[in-house]
């Protein structure tokens, strides 16, 4: 894409490897980090001069620190008509900002880098519980950091700082409780009023805080699939986290072994599978068209992927290591409602892989 578009963007959580990736992919480019106070001051003092100093291509890290720079990048890019001139990285989803998205419209290739996928992890064999507990941030594996050391610092130094930059939040203690409460609601239908009542804040505040976590790539909403198959459908989203290790820490887990009998294990496993699907799409440069489906009778498809118009892949996610035929029940009911299903699968924690009644049964590590 650097041969086709003037600007590339790489966004994702802090510590997901964006800087490493950009410098490996573009080793001859100059690199600047707007997190550095002196660099930011130079850019603010004379943006045009700041950009003109770099003739061979420029990687700008944490570019969201100076939103006004995007207009100067646009002008310079339009004048030079040079593809691959700028690589912009940031730990906030700065393309959600209206001013920035307008400046870059039609000029930028958007990519997302989440923490390691299962296929990118070091070769050492780990149990499913260990993977859920440790999470997938590269530094944990590169530097062999205990999750009990990594995640509390991550939350404090990154999430809370970003939160202050994005929005005025006066009560950090309540926001921390909000994050923990949200972790306890993984995989559940989002109920902002219920969350607000538990914390003593209104729905507007909950929405604002959700926006902060989404912009900082901490949590996300999985939207319901709206197509009406002559059923009353649930139309509220479900809540998930971008990394299960972070969620485990917020839930107070202190070891992988605690997950064995933990009440949230099934939800965390579901979260891990969904985020792996998302990573697979992002790593191919594609947008993940992922949803869930639930009707008013409680029938639910855990994950529904729109492969193309009128073609769906539906997925049931089960944390069990043993397959049961009842795992197929909702898939069978959904197939009766529509002919749009082109692929159906059960992803579970067992090792056997096989096809049964047109449904692929597969271990979560082998899923695509």
Beta strands, then each sheet from edge to edge (+ up, - down):
strand 1: 7-11
strand 2: 30-33
strand 3: 58-61
strand 4: 86-90
strand 5: 108-112
strand 6: 219-222
strand 7: 238-241
strand 8: 290-294
strand 9: 300-308
strand 10: 311-317
strand 11: 341-348
strand 12: 354-356
strand 13: 359-363
sheet 1: 2+ 3+ 4+ 1+ 5+
sheet 2: 6+ 7-
sheet 3: 8+ 9- 10+ 11+ 13+ 12-
end
